[in-house]
Amino acid sequence: MILKIFILLLIHTLSILANPLKNSGSSDKAKDFLVTELPGLYQNVPKDDIPTMFAGQLELFLENNTNYFFWKFSDREKIPEAKKRTIFWLNGGPGCSSMDGALMESGPFRIDRHGEVKLLDGSWHKAGDMVFVDQPAGTGFSFTDVFRHDLDQISLDFLRFLDKYFELFPEDRQNEIFFAGESYAGQYIPYIADGILKYNKAHNDKPYNIKGLLIGNGWISPNEQSLSYLPYSVQAGIIKTDNSMWSSILSQHQKCQKIVDEIDSLTDNQVHLVEVDSSVCEEILNMILSATRDRDHRSQECFNMYDYTLKDTFPSCGMNWPPDLNHVNPFLNNEQVQNDLNLKKSKQWKECSGKVGHYFNAHHSLPSIHLFPNLLKELNVMLFHGNRDIICNYMGAESMIKKLTWNGETGFGEESEKQTIDWIHHGKNSGYIKTARNLTFVNVFDSSHMVPFDIPETSRALIDLITGNYDVVDEKSQDDLVKRSFVTYPLGERQAKLQSKPEDKPATTSTSVVSSTPSSTTSTTPISSSSNSSVASDQADQTKESHTTSRVTRLIQLLVIVVLIWGMCVMYNSYRSRPSSIIKTRPSSGRKKNVQWADQLRQFQEEDDFPLHDNENRGFLSKAFSKFKGNSKDGRGSYAPAGTSEDIELGENMSRKDEDAASEGREVDDFIIESEDEDDRHISLSQDRST
């Protein structure tokens, strides 16, 4: 029985040591959020590619029952540049779940038609821990009794979430923090980042290490961006001037232009209705989609507002997209999946919550574009736009940036506007870049409103762009004009090249330096970054410390495993060599005998004649090898034998009566003692037979 218990404990211990999920270094409470099962996880995903996962509903406020749902993905074997980096991903809406991002965009899995997870090549969690958060409360699997009404409240709630999150994962508290998301996250992310910067100033003893923001097809300045609907649609060939509704659409465009002109005339930072009400300008898109729909009564198709190369049924016009949603919805509403994700309160998952949108009132908050001048003083901000998106198209973003004043200047400047930078990823022209004074704009080719959905591996390289993990290549054309490119590579490839050829590693240069040679390659600092000279050394120290800690941990684990295996062998050997009984089965004379196992006599080794003393002088390994071989130095078993002239009990020799009986040829009773005065402490033979 003892052996069985020991083996079970051993198996449990080994499973913990062998499983990085259990050995994550997180708080004990974090174990309640551990995710180890998902449909298809072990069948469809190679073992080494299964990320460490935590998920669940984290309580923020007990008094109003507010809980945020999060799902964290961490790569088991992180590349050096991905260590000590946490990326929080938010989807938009308002009220749309970030599980869109987790299961259809930048997360490690896609859901197949069988409702099982399958691996995605290009997941962002390879470039840093990804944490997808359903917020504000009521979105996705998050829940509350009190819904929020404005962006300032949402920012404060997320600060509360960060506090609770890092209580679960204190080892991540000093990580570099990035925020990423899309669409209406263009409002969420700047407000949350602004709240963090204010928090850091008030708590400079323990600030959050926030580094940058990546906003994809963001909804940042609604009226200004809506003014681009008509010119974008004309350029993309969606609508032509001979369309029957052209004059009506043009008239609506002019109304929007007047609103934007009025907004531009405002000089204060107060909330004005003309700026927060975007209904007039947004109507332009509705009119374009209606004017360009297929008039065939059988199809009634219209352009997909999120990817104009696709069509959808009218009036959805993209609301049924992306197609993966047909698999994600039943997957997240699967009772077993909700159990796997540690939901303490089960609820029906919906991609977007109408209730959250109903209670939220954007009229209470300034558009987030007003926060950018202060954010850009301290943070790198990247605005990336898929070039096939209509609703948050790249032309609207560029127009917005032209009017924005930050860090002493307005817009990117004439030079950047005239000559863009090519983005080359994995040898392919993947877009163009404009960058200055901590702000970077990227027009991403061959992608939609959801860039990671279309080109996941390429989209992951956006992280390399904002962190400076790219090469700068300048080439002179025949007319002596210099064309600059930023070159990114598949995961880990650039760092591997730099490490393999340290003698070729170029000196770090600013991205504003133009090479005088026809073609040159330089390493870079982060795009448009402020001076952060300590970052590289900090990362090197953190990487070195991580490697050292990892080696020590593994040595300790190996030692524990060896000791446990040795202990198991000892127990097994002892179990196998234990005699079934040392009591004879012939009829008892009624006399009683104190019976002890020989190994209990080891405490009396000083009185023994057989050489157990040698064992005491042998080392640990020598004793262990003897146990593995199942014998002692003298070749005897694990139990002490009786001497040739002694009884099996406490070292006492045979009595004189027994010796006389033996000499006369009579049978000797091996279990006779001379005294009966220890009856209460000894075991009778008859009792032994009955047990």
RALIN-V529434 format. One record per pair of residues at least 24 apart in sequence whose C-alpha atoms are under 10 Angstrom apart, sorted by the first residue. I is the first residue (numbers start at 1). J is the second residue. If there is no record, write none. Layout:
# RALIN-V529434
[[I	J] [I	J]]
This chain:
# RALIN-V529434
[[2	571] [2	575] [3	568] [3	569] [3	570] [3	571] [3	572] [3	574] [3	575] [4	568] [4	571] [4	572] [6	564] [6	567] [6	568] [6	571] [6	572] [7	564] [7	565] [7	567] [7	568] [7	571] [7	572] [9	564] [10	561] [10	564] [10	565] [10	567] [10	568] [11	564] [13	560] [13	561] [13	564] [14	557] [14	560] [14	561] [14	564] [14	565] [17	553] [17	554] [17	556] [17	557] [17	558] [17	560] [17	561] [18	554] [18	557] [18	561] [19	52] [20	51] [20	52] [20	76] [21	51] [21	52] [21	53] [21	54] [21	74] [21	76] [22	52] [23	553] [24	52] [24	76] [24	169] [24	171] [25	169] [25	170] [25	171] [25	172] [26	166] [26	167] [26	168] [26	169] [26	170] [26	171] [26	172] [27	166] [27	167] [27	168] [27	169] [27	170] [27	171] [28	168] [28	169] [29	167] [29	168] [29	169] [30	54] [30	55] [30	56] [30	165] [30	167] [30	168] [30	169] [31	55] [31	168] [32	56] [32	168] [32	342] [33	57] [33	58] [33	70] [33	71] [33	72] [33	168] [33	340] [33	341] [33	342] [33	343] [34	71] [34	72] [34	340] [34	341] [34	342] [35	71] [35	72] [35	73] [35	339] [35	340] [35	341] [35	342] [36	340] [36	341] [37	336] [37	337] [37	339] [37	340] [37	341] [38	115] [38	116] [38	117] [38	331] [38	336] [38	337] [38	338] [38	339] [38	340] [38	341] [39	111] [39	114] [39	115] [39	116] [39	117] [39	118] [39	331] [39	334] [39	336] [39	337] [39	340] [40	111] [40	112] [40	114] [40	115] [40	116] [40	117] [40	118] [41	109] [41	116] [41	117] [41	118] [41	119] [42	117] [42	118] [43	116] [43	117] [43	118] [44	116] [44	117] [44	118] [44	119] [45	109] [45	117] [45	118] [45	119] [45	120] [46	118] [46	119] [48	75] [48	76] [48	77] [49	75] [49	76] [49	77] [49	108] [49	119] [49	120] [50	74] [50	75] [50	76] [50	108] [50	109] [50	119] [51	75] [51	76] [51	77] [51	108] [51	125] [51	126] [51	129] [52	76] [52	129] [53	129] [53	130] [53	131] [53	341] [54	131] [54	341] [54	342] [55	131] [55	132] [55	133] [55	340] [55	341] [55	342] [55	343] [56	141] [56	142] [56	338] [56	339] [56	340] [56	341] [56	342] [56	343] [56	344] [56	345] [57	133] [57	134] [57	141] [57	142] [57	143] [57	341] [57	342] [57	343] [57	344] [57	345] [57	346] [58	142] [58	143] [58	161] [58	164] [58	165] [58	168] [58	343] [58	344] [59	142] [59	143] [59	144] [59	160] [59	161] [59	164] [59	165] [60	137] [60	144] [60	157] [60	158] [60	159] [60	160] [60	161] [60	162] [60	163] [60	164] [60	165] [61	144] [61	157] [61	160] [61	161] [62	144] [63	144] [63	145] [63	146] [64	143] [64	144] [64	145] [64	146] [64	147] [65	137] [65	143] [65	144] [65	145] [65	146] [66	136] [66	137] [66	138] [66	142] [66	143] [66	144] [66	145] [66	146] [66	147] [66	157] [67	134] [67	135] [67	136] [67	137] [67	138] [67	141] [67	142] [67	143] [67	144] [67	145] [67	161] [67	345] [68	133] [68	134] [68	135] [68	136] [68	137] [68	138] [68	139] [68	140] [68	141] [68	142] [68	143] [68	144] [68	157] [68	158] [68	161] [68	165] [69	97] [69	98] [69	99] [69	132] [69	133] [69	134] [69	135] [69	136] [69	137] [69	138] [69	139] [69	140] [69	141] [69	142] [69	143] [69	161] [69	341] [69	342] [69	343] [70	98] [70	99] [70	131] [70	132] [70	133] [70	134] [70	135] [70	140] [70	141] [70	142] [70	161] [70	165] [70	341] [71	98] [71	99] [71	102] [71	107] [71	130] [71	131] [71	132] [71	133] [71	134] [71	341] [72	102] [72	107] [72	125] [72	129] [72	130] [72	131] [72	132] [72	133] [73	102] [73	107] [73	108] [73	123] [73	124] [73	125] [73	126] [73	128] [73	129] [73	130] [73	131] [73	132] [74	108] [74	124] [74	125] [74	126] [74	127] [74	128] [74	129] [74	130] [74	131] [75	108] [75	123] [75	124] [75	125] [75	126] [75	127] [75	128] [75	129] [75	130] [76	126] [77	126] [78	125] [78	126] [78	127] [78	128] [78	129] [78	492] [79	126] [79	127] [79	128] [79	491] [79	492] [79	495] [79	496] [79	543] [80	127] [80	492] [80	495] [80	539] [80	540] [80	542] [80	543] [80	544] [80	546] [80	547] [81	126] [81	127] [81	128] [81	464] [81	467] [81	469] [81	491] [81	492] [81	495] [81	539] [81	540] [81	543] [82	124] [82	125] [82	126] [82	127] [82	128] [82	129] [82	176] [82	463] [82	491] [82	492] [82	539] [82	543] [83	126] [83	127] [83	128] [83	129] [83	175] [83	176] [83	539] [83	542] [83	543] [83	546] [84	128] [84	129] [84	171] [84	172] [84	173] [84	174] [84	175] [84	176] [84	177] [84	539] [84	542] [84	543] [84	546] [85	125] [85	127] [85	128] [85	129] [85	130] [85	172] [85	174] [85	175] [85	176] [85	177] [85	178] [85	209] [85	210] [85	211] [86	125] [86	127] [86	128] [86	129] [86	130] [86	131] [86	172] [86	173] [86	174] [86	175] [86	176] [86	177] [86	178] [86	179] [86	209] [86	210] [87	124] [87	125] [87	127] [87	128] [87	129] [87	130] [87	131] [87	132] [87	175] [87	176] [87	177] [87	178] [87	179] [87	180] [87	181] [87	210] [87	212] [87	213] [87	214] [87	463] [88	128] [88	129] [88	130] [88	131] [88	132] [88	133] [88	177] [88	178] [88	179] [88	180] [88	181] [88	189] [88	213] [89	130] [89	131] [89	132] [89	133] [89	134] [89	178] [89	179] [89	180] [89	181] [89	182] [89	185] [89	189] [89	214] [89	215] [90	131] [90	132] [90	133] [90	134] [90	135] [90	136] [90	179] [90	180] [90	181] [90	182] [90	183] [90	184] [90	185] [90	186] [90	188] [90	189] [90	215] [91	132] [91	133] [91	134] [91	135] [91	180] [91	181] [91	182] [91	183] [91	184] [91	185] [91	186] [91	188] [91	189] [91	216] [91	352] [92	134] [92	135] [92	136] [92	181] [92	182] [92	183] [92	184] [92	185] [92	186] [92	187] [92	188] [92	189] [92	218] [92	219] [92	352] [93	139] [93	182] [93	183] [93	184] [93	185] [93	219] [93	351] [93	352] [93	353] [93	354] [93	356] [93	357] [94	135] [94	136] [94	139] [94	183] [94	184] [94	185] [94	187] [94	188] [94	352] [94	353] [94	354] [94	355] [94	356] [94	357] [94	358] [94	360] [94	361] [94	362] [95	134] [95	135] [95	136] [95	137] [95	138] [95	139] [95	140] [95	184] [95	350] [95	351] [95	352] [95	353] [95	354] [95	355] [95	356] [95	357] [95	358] [95	359] [95	360] [96	134] [96	135] [96	136] [96	138] [96	139] [96	140] [96	184] [96	185] [96	350] [96	351] [96	352] [96	353] [96	354] [96	356] [96	357] [97	132] [97	133] [97	134] [97	135] [97	136] [97	138] [97	139] [97	140] [97	141] [97	142] [97	349] [97	350] [97	351] [97	352] [97	353] [98	131] [98	132] [98	133] [98	134] [98	135] [98	139] [98	140] [98	141] [98	181] [98	182] [98	351] [98	352] [99	132] [99	133] [99	134] [99	140] [99	141] [99	328] [99	329] [99	332] [99	349] [99	350] [99	351] [100	132] [100	134] [100	140] [100	322] [100	324] [100	325] [100	328] [100	329] [100	351] [100	352] [100	450] [100	453] [101	132] [101	133] [101	181] [101	182] [101	450] [101	452] [101	453] [102	130] [102	131] [102	132] [102	133] [103	324] [103	325] [103	327] [103	328] [103	332] [103	453] [104	322] [104	323] [104	324] [104	325] [104	328] [104	450] [104	452] [104	453] [104	454] [104	456] [105	450] [105	451] [105	452] [105	453] [105	454] [105	455] [105	456] [105	459] [106	130] [106	132] [106	180] [106	181] [106	450] [106	451] [106	452] [106	453] [106	455] [106	456] [106	457] [106	459] [106	460] [107	131] [107	132] [107	452] [107	453] [107	456] [108	456] [110	324] [110	327] [110	328] [111	324] [111	325] [111	326] [111	327] [111	328] [111	329] [111	330] [111	331] [111	332] [112	324] [112	326] [112	327] [112	328] [112	331] [113	324] [113	326] [113	327] [113	328] [113	330] [113	331] [114	327] [114	331] [115	326] [115	327] [115	328] [115	329] [115	330] [115	331] [115	332] [115	334] [115	337] [116	327] [116	328] [116	331] [116	337] [117	328] [117	331] [120	456] [120	457] [121	455] [121	456] [121	457] [122	452] [122	455] [122	456] [122	457] [122	458] [122	459] [122	460] [122	461] [122	490] [122	491] [123	452] [123	456] [123	457] [123	458] [123	459] [123	460] [124	452] [124	456] [124	457] [124	459] [124	460] [124	461] [124	462] [124	463] [124	491] [125	460] [126	460] [126	491] [126	492] [127	460] [127	461] [127	463] [127	464] [127	491] [127	492] [128	175] [128	176] [128	177] [128	178] [128	463] [129	172] [129	175] [129	177] [130	178] [130	179] [130	180] [131	179] [131	180] [132	180] [132	181] [133	158] [133	161] [135	161] [135	188] [135	356] [136	188] [136	356] [136	357] [136	360] [137	356] [138	352] [138	353] [138	354] [138	355] [138	356] [138	357] [139	349] [139	350] [139	351] [139	352] [139	353] [139	354] [139	355] [139	356] [139	357] [140	332] [140	347] [140	348] [140	349] [140	350] [140	351] [140	352] [140	353] [141	332] [141	338] [141	343] [141	345] [141	346] [141	347] [141	348] [141	349] [141	350] [141	351] [142	343] [142	345] [142	346] [142	347] [142	349] [143	345] [143	346] [143	347] [146	359] [147	355] [147	356] [147	357] [147	358] [147	359] [147	360] [148	356] [148	357] [148	359] [148	360] [148	361] [149	356] [149	357] [149	358] [149	359] [149	360] [149	361] [149	362] [149	363] [149	364] [149	365] [150	359] [150	360] [150	361] [150	362] [150	363] [150	364] [150	365] [150	366] [151	187] [151	188] [151	189] [151	190] [151	191] [151	192] [151	360] [151	361] [151	362] [151	363] [151	364] [151	365] [151	366] [151	367] [151	368] [152	188] [152	191] [152	192] [152	194] [152	195] [152	364] [152	365] [152	366] [153	191] [153	192] [154	188] [154	191] [154	192] [154	195] [154	360] [155	188] [155	189] [155	190] [155	191] [155	192] [155	193] [155	194] [155	195] [155	196] [156	191] [156	192] [156	195] [156	196] [156	199] [157	192] [158	188] [158	191] [158	192] [158	193] [158	195] [158	196] [159	192] [159	193] [159	195] [159	196] [159	199] [162	196] [162	208] [163	208] [173	206] [173	207] [173	208] [173	209] [174	206] [174	207] [174	208] [174	209] [174	210] [175	208] [175	209] [175	210] [175	211] [175	542] [176	208] [176	209] [176	210] [176	211] [176	212] [176	535] [176	539] [177	208] [177	209] [177	210] [177	211] [177	212] [177	213] [178	209] [178	210] [178	211] [178	212] [178	213] [178	214] [178	379] [178	380] [178	381] [178	463] [178	466] [179	210] [179	211] [179	212] [179	213] [179	214] [179	215] [179	381] [180	212] [180	213] [180	214] [180	215] [180	216] [180	382] [180	383] [180	463] [181	213] [181	214] [181	215] [181	216] [181	217] [181	218] [181	450] [182	214] [182	215] [182	216] [182	217] [182	218] [182	219] [182	383] [182	384] [182	385] [182	392] [182	449] [182	450] [182	451] [183	215] [183	216] [183	217] [183	218] [183	219] [183	220] [183	385] [183	391] [183	392] [183	449] [183	450] [184	215] [184	216] [184	217] [184	218] [184	219] [184	220] [184	392] [185	214] [185	215] [185	216] [185	217] [185	218] [185	219] [185	220] [186	213] [186	214] [186	215] [186	216] [186	217] [186	218] [186	219] [186	220] [186	221] [186	367] [186	368] [186	369] [186	383] [187	215] [187	218] [187	219] [187	220] [187	221] [187	362] [187	365] [187	366] [187	367] [187	368] [187	369] [187	371] [188	218] [188	219] [188	220] [188	368] [189	213] [189	214] [189	215] [189	218] [189	220] [189	368] [190	215] [190	220] [190	367] [190	368] [190	369] [190	370] [190	371] [190	372] [190	375] [190	381] [191	365] [191	366] [191	367] [191	368] [191	369] [191	370] [191	371] [191	372] [191	375] [193	371] [193	375] [193	379] [194	368] [194	371] [194	372] [194	374] [194	375] [197	374] [197	375] [197	378] [197	379] [210	378] [210	379] [210	380] [211	378] [211	379] [211	380] [211	381] [211	466] [211	467] [211	529] [212	375] [212	376] [212	378] [212	379] [212	380] [212	381] [212	382] [212	438] [212	463] [212	466] [212	467] [212	529] [213	375] [213	379] [213	380] [213	381] [213	382] [213	383] [213	439] [213	463] [213	466] [214	380] [214	381] [214	382] [214	383] [214	384] [214	440] [214	462] [214	463] [214	466] [215	381] [215	382] [215	383] [215	384] [215	385] [215	441] [216	382] [216	383] [216	384] [216	385] [216	386] [216	392] [216	442] [216	444] [216	449] [216	450] [216	451] [216	452] [217	306] [217	383] [217	384] [217	385] [217	386] [217	387] [217	389] [217	390] [217	391] [217	392] [217	393] [217	394] [217	396] [217	397] [217	443] [217	448] [217	449] [217	450] [217	451] [218	383] [218	384] [218	385] [218	391] [218	392] [218	393] [218	394] [218	397] [218	449] [219	367] [219	368] [219	369] [219	391] [219	392] [219	393] [219	396] [219	397] [220	367] [220	368] [220	369] [220	370] [220	372] [220	392] [220	396] [220	397] [220	400] [221	275] [221	276] [221	278] [221	366] [221	367] [221	368] [221	369] [221	370] [221	396] [221	397] [221	400] [221	401] [222	260] [222	275] [222	276] [222	277] [222	278] [222	279] [222	281] [222	282] [222	367] [222	368] [222	369] [222	392] [222	396] [222	400] [223	256] [223	257] [223	259] [223	260] [223	263] [223	274] [223	275] [223	276] [223	277] [223	278] [223	279] [223	280] [223	281] [223	282] [223	367] [223	396] [223	400] [224	256] [224	257] [224	259] [224	260] [224	261] [224	263] [224	264] [224	275] [224	278] [224	281] [224	396] [224	397] [224	399] [224	400] [224	403] [225	260] [225	281] [225	282] [225	391] [225	392] [225	393] [225	394] [225	395] [225	396] [225	397] [225	398] [225	399] [225	400] [226	253] [226	256] [226	257] [226	260] [226	278] [226	279] [226	280] [226	281] [226	282] [226	283] [226	284] [226	285] [226	390] [226	391] [226	392] [226	393] [226	395] [226	396] [226	397] [227	252] [227	253] [227	254] [227	255] [227	256] [227	257] [227	259] [227	260] [227	281] [227	282] [227	284] [227	285] [227	395] [227	396] [227	399] [228	253] [228	281] [228	284] [228	285] [228	390] [228	391] [228	392] [228	393] [228	394] [228	395] [228	396] [228	397] [228	398] [228	399] [228	400] [229	253] [229	281] [229	282] [229	283] [229	284] [229	285] [229	286] [229	288] [229	390] [229	391] [229	392] [229	393] [229	395] [229	396] [230	284] [230	285] [230	288] [230	390] [231	395] [231	396] [232	388] [232	389] [232	390] [232	391] [232	393] [232	394] [232	395] [232	396] [233	285] [233	288] [233	289] [233	308] [233	390] [233	393] [236	308] [236	309] [236	387] [236	388] [236	390] [237	308] [238	288] [238	289] [238	291] [238	292] [238	293] [238	303] [238	308] [238	309] [238	390] [239	288] [239	289] [239	291] [239	292] [240	292] [243	288] [243	291] [243	292] [244	291] [244	292] [245	287] [245	288] [245	290] [245	291] [245	292] [246	287] [246	288] [246	291] [248	284] [248	287] [248	288] [249	283] [249	284] [249	285] [249	286] [249	287] [249	288] [249	291] [250	284] [251	284] [252	280] [252	281] [252	282] [252	283] [252	284] [252	285] [252	287] [253	280] [253	281] [253	282] [253	283] [253	284] [253	285] [254	281] [255	280] [255	281] [255	284] [256	280] [256	281] [256	282] [256	283] [256	284] [257	281] [264	403] [269	366] [269	370] [269	371] [270	365] [270	366] [271	363] [271	364] [271	365] [271	366] [271	367] [272	363] [272	364] [272	365] [272	366] [273	363] [273	364] [273	366] [274	363] [275	363] [275	365] [275	366] [275	367] [276	361] [276	362] [276	363] [276	364] [276	365] [276	366] [276	367] [277	362] [277	363] [278	362] [278	363] [282	391] [285	390] [285	391] [286	315] [286	317] [289	314] [289	315] [289	316] [289	317] [290	314] [290	315] [290	317] [293	317] [303	390] [304	388] [304	389] [304	390] [304	391] [305	388] [305	389] [305	390] [305	391] [305	392] [305	393] [305	448] [305	449] [306	386] [306	387] [306	388] [306	389] [306	390] [306	391] [306	392] [306	393] [306	447] [306	448] [306	449] [306	450] [307	386] [307	387] [307	388] [307	389] [307	390] [307	391] [307	446] [307	447] [307	448] [307	449] [307	450] [308	387] [308	388] [308	389] [308	390] [308	391] [308	448] [308	449] [309	388] [309	389] [309	448] [310	388] [322	450] [322	453] [324	453] [325	351] [369	400] [369	401] [369	404] [370	404] [372	404] [372	405] [372	406] [372	439] [373	404] [373	405] [373	406] [373	407] [373	408] [374	406] [374	407] [375	406] [375	438] [375	439] [376	406] [376	407] [376	437] [376	438] [376	439] [376	528] [376	529] [376	530] [377	406] [377	407] [377	437] [377	438] [377	439] [377	529] [377	530] [378	438] [378	529] [378	530] [379	437] [379	438] [379	439] [379	528] [379	529] [379	530] [380	437] [380	438] [380	439] [380	440] [380	466] [380	467] [380	526] [380	527] [380	528] [380	529] [380	530] [381	435] [381	437] [381	438] [381	439] [381	440] [381	441] [381	466] [381	527] [381	528] [381	529] [382	434] [382	435] [382	438] [382	439] [382	440] [382	441] [382	442] [382	462] [382	463] [382	465] [382	466] [382	527] [382	528] [383	433] [383	434] [383	439] [383	440] [383	441] [383	442] [383	443] [384	431] [384	433] [384	440] [384	441] [384	442] [384	443] [384	444] [384	449] [384	451] [384	459] [384	462] [385	431] [385	441] [385	442] [385	443] [385	444] [385	445] [385	447] [385	448] [385	449] [385	450] [385	451] [386	431] [386	442] [386	443] [386	444] [386	445] [386	446] [386	447] [386	448] [386	449] [386	450] [386	451] [386	452] [386	454] [386	455] [387	431] [387	442] [387	443] [387	444] [387	445] [387	446] [387	447] [387	448] [387	449] [387	451] [388	443] [388	444] [388	445] [388	446] [388	447] [388	448] [388	449] [388	450] [388	451] [389	447] [389	448] [389	449] [389	450] [389	451] [390	448] [390	449] [391	449] [392	448] [392	449] [393	443] [393	448] [393	449] [394	441] [394	442] [394	443] [394	444] [395	443] [397	441] [397	443] [398	434] [398	441] [398	442] [398	443] [401	439] [401	441] [406	436] [406	437] [406	438] [406	439] [407	436] [407	437] [407	438] [408	437] [409	436] [409	437] [411	435] [411	436] [411	437] [411	439] [412	436] [412	437] [412	439] [412	440] [412	441] [419	482] [419	483] [419	484] [420	483] [420	484] [420	485] [421	472] [421	473] [421	474] [421	483] [421	484] [421	485] [421	486] [422	473] [422	483] [422	484] [422	485] [422	486] [422	487] [423	462] [423	465] [423	470] [423	472] [423	484] [423	485] [423	486] [423	487] [423	488] [424	458] [424	470] [424	471] [424	472] [424	473] [424	485] [424	486] [424	487] [424	488] [424	489] [425	457] [425	458] [425	459] [425	461] [425	462] [425	470] [425	486] [425	487] [425	488] [425	489] [425	490] [426	457] [426	458] [426	461] [426	487] [426	488] [426	489] [426	490] [426	493] [427	487] [427	488] [427	489] [428	458] [428	487] [428	488] [429	485] [429	486] [429	487] [430	455] [430	458] [430	459] [430	487] [432	485] [432	486] [433	465] [433	485] [433	486] [434	527] [434	528] [435	511] [435	512] [435	527] [435	528] [435	529] [436	511] [436	512] [436	527] [436	528] [436	529] [437	527] [437	528] [437	529] [437	530] [438	466] [438	526] [438	527] [438	528] [438	529] [438	530] [439	466] [439	527] [439	528] [439	529] [440	465] [440	466] [440	527] [440	528] [440	529] [457	489] [457	490] [457	491] [458	488] [458	489] [458	490] [458	491] [460	490] [460	491] [461	487] [461	488] [461	489] [461	490] [461	491] [462	488] [463	488] [463	526] [464	488] [464	489] [464	490] [464	491] [464	526] [464	527] [465	524] [465	525] [465	526] [465	527] [465	528] [466	525] [466	526] [466	527] [466	528] [466	529] [467	524] [467	525] [467	526] [467	527] [467	528] [467	529] [468	511] [468	523] [468	524] [468	525] [468	526] [468	527] [468	528] [468	529] [469	494] [469	495] [469	523] [469	524] [469	525] [469	526] [469	527] [470	494] [470	495] [470	521] [470	522] [470	523] [470	524] [470	525] [470	526] [470	527] [471	506] [471	511] [471	520] [471	521] [471	522] [471	523] [471	524] [471	525] [472	509] [472	510] [472	511] [472	513] [472	514] [472	515] [472	519] [472	520] [472	521] [472	522] [472	523] [472	524] [473	514] [473	515] [473	518] [473	519] [473	520] [473	521] [473	522] [473	523] [474	513] [474	514] [474	515] [474	516] [474	517] [474	518] [474	519] [474	520] [474	521] [474	522] [475	514] [475	515] [475	516] [475	517] [475	518] [475	519] [475	520] [475	521] [476	515] [476	516] [476	517] [476	518] [476	519] [477	518] [480	518] [482	514] [482	515] [482	516] [482	517] [482	518] [482	519] [483	514] [483	518] [483	519] [484	511] [484	514] [484	515] [484	519] [484	520] [485	521] [486	511] [486	521] [486	522] [486	523] [486	524] [486	527] [487	521] [487	522] [487	523] [494	523] [498	523] [563	624] [566	624] [566	625] [566	627] [566	628] [567	624] [567	627] [569	624] [569	627] [569	628] [569	629] [569	630] [570	624] [570	626] [570	627] [570	628] [570	630] [570	638] [571	627] [572	627] [572	630] [573	627] [573	628] [573	629] [573	630] [573	631] [573	637] [573	638] [574	627] [574	630] [574	637] [574	638] [574	639] [576	630] [576	638] [577	630] [577	637] [577	638] [577	639] [578	637] [578	638] [578	639] [579	639] [581	688] [582	648] [583	670] [583	671] [583	685] [583	688] [583	689] [584	669] [584	670] [584	671] [584	685] [584	689] [585	685] [585	686] [585	688] [585	689] [586	669] [586	685] [587	685] [587	686] [588	669] [588	671] [588	684] [588	685] [588	686] [589	669] [589	671] [589	672] [589	684] [589	685] [589	686] [590	672] [590	684] [590	685] [590	686] [591	671] [591	672] [591	673] [591	674] [591	675] [591	676] [591	679] [591	683] [591	684] [591	685] [591	686] [592	671] [592	672] [592	673] [592	675] [592	676] [592	678] [592	679] [592	680] [592	681] [592	682] [592	683] [592	684] [592	685] [592	686] [592	687] [593	649] [593	670] [593	671] [593	672] [593	673] [593	675] [593	676] [593	678] [593	679] [593	681] [593	682] [593	683] [593	684] [593	685] [594	649] [594	650] [594	671] [594	672] [594	673] [594	678] [594	679] [594	681] [594	682] [594	683] [594	684] [594	685] [595	648] [595	649] [595	650] [595	671] [595	682] [595	683] [595	684] [595	685] [596	648] [596	649] [596	650] [597	639] [597	640] [597	648] [597	649] [597	650] [598	638] [598	639] [598	640] [598	641] [598	642] [598	648] [598	649] [598	650] [599	638] [599	639] [599	640] [599	641] [600	639] [600	640] [600	650] [601	639] [601	640] [601	649] [601	650] [601	651] [602	639] [602	640] [604	650] [604	651] [605	640] [607	650] [607	651] [608	640] [608	642] [608	643] [608	650] [608	651] [609	642] [609	643] [609	651] [610	634] [610	636] [610	640] [610	641] [610	642] [610	643] [611	640] [612	640] [647	671] [647	672]]
